[in-house]
Amino acid sequence: MTVHTGPRTFGVEEELLLVDPANGAPQAVSGSVIRYAQCHDEVFLAGGGRSKPLETEFQREQLETATPVCTSLGELSDHIRSARLAAAQSAAGVGTAVAALATSPACVRPSLTPSHRYLRMADAYGRTADEQLTCGCHVHVGIESPDEGVAVLDRIRPWLPPLLALSANSPFWQGADTGYDSWRHQVWSRWPSSGPTELFGSAKAYRATVEALLATGALLDQGMIYFDARLSRRYPTVEIRVPDVCLDADDAVLMAAFVRALVDTAAGAWHAGEPPDRVRTDLIRLAMWRAGRSGLRDDLVHPCTRRAAPARLVVTALLDHLSPALERSGDLESVTLLLRRLLERGNGARFQRAAYTRTHDIKAVVAGAVECTVAV
């Protein structure tokens, strides 16, 4: 059994919304934006020199960015910002803009990206697919083996809801305030395989679970294993899919730092022979609902006591839980500062609601988000 030494590698994928700079409405122009990027070297360089700095997503109103594999928080921060800049420059080249919004504040009828797989999904899932214009932040963290990865999945389960509360950035849907900080979580939860999972125990059991789900015929393929946290199909990583895309790039960096520390802490517990917390999946689902409903505005479910507790107390418990791992990676001071700043200004949902309260104008909400997305 190999015990990991040194900081784990990690990377971030962000889904961004393409919007009209004049009225804030989503624009179905992802193909044009990517073609512009492919034809302009300066955009390629802004994206960090990667071969595919931008990619399409489920709807044509979205772009996906991805960092390369990183080892330090500073390196990851630079790549997140450069990827956002590449997306913004390409969007501007075709007369549109990018916004790190997890749902569209403005009314929209999404336009499906016409790939064979997406067309099959639209046919199979009906309105769930029709309304699926949501943008998330996915964090990949390196693992030594599938068994280590599954041990991590089993041990991080109760600690994922606070990540949603911190990142929540989708209060509006079809021009109205939903009352939720993360309406994206509600929309995403409609997929049949989404959400928290039971304990797996081993990589063999994980694979058996995936095979059993596929055998039901309710999922089209393995790519639709939409667990909150899963083994990556392509890379030697675990992939955590809980956070909304973060409005502020600093918050995306914070999510990645927390996730890497969660993985490191859980793997260390497994190597030390410590069993996972056997918290019921229905309690985790409820905790995730609570986090998406009120974000940082109200009580959350405490990961240790399973009782309602003030959001700041729960977030402090998360930081305390991860402090040894953050200390080992040299990230504790930076993460403490990033967390303090987030708590002072609030999450993306608070930013959006404040903009609407000032202006009573959805266009102003989107315009503020466009500016914040690429702020240094």
Disulfide bonds with the S-S distance in Angstrom:
none
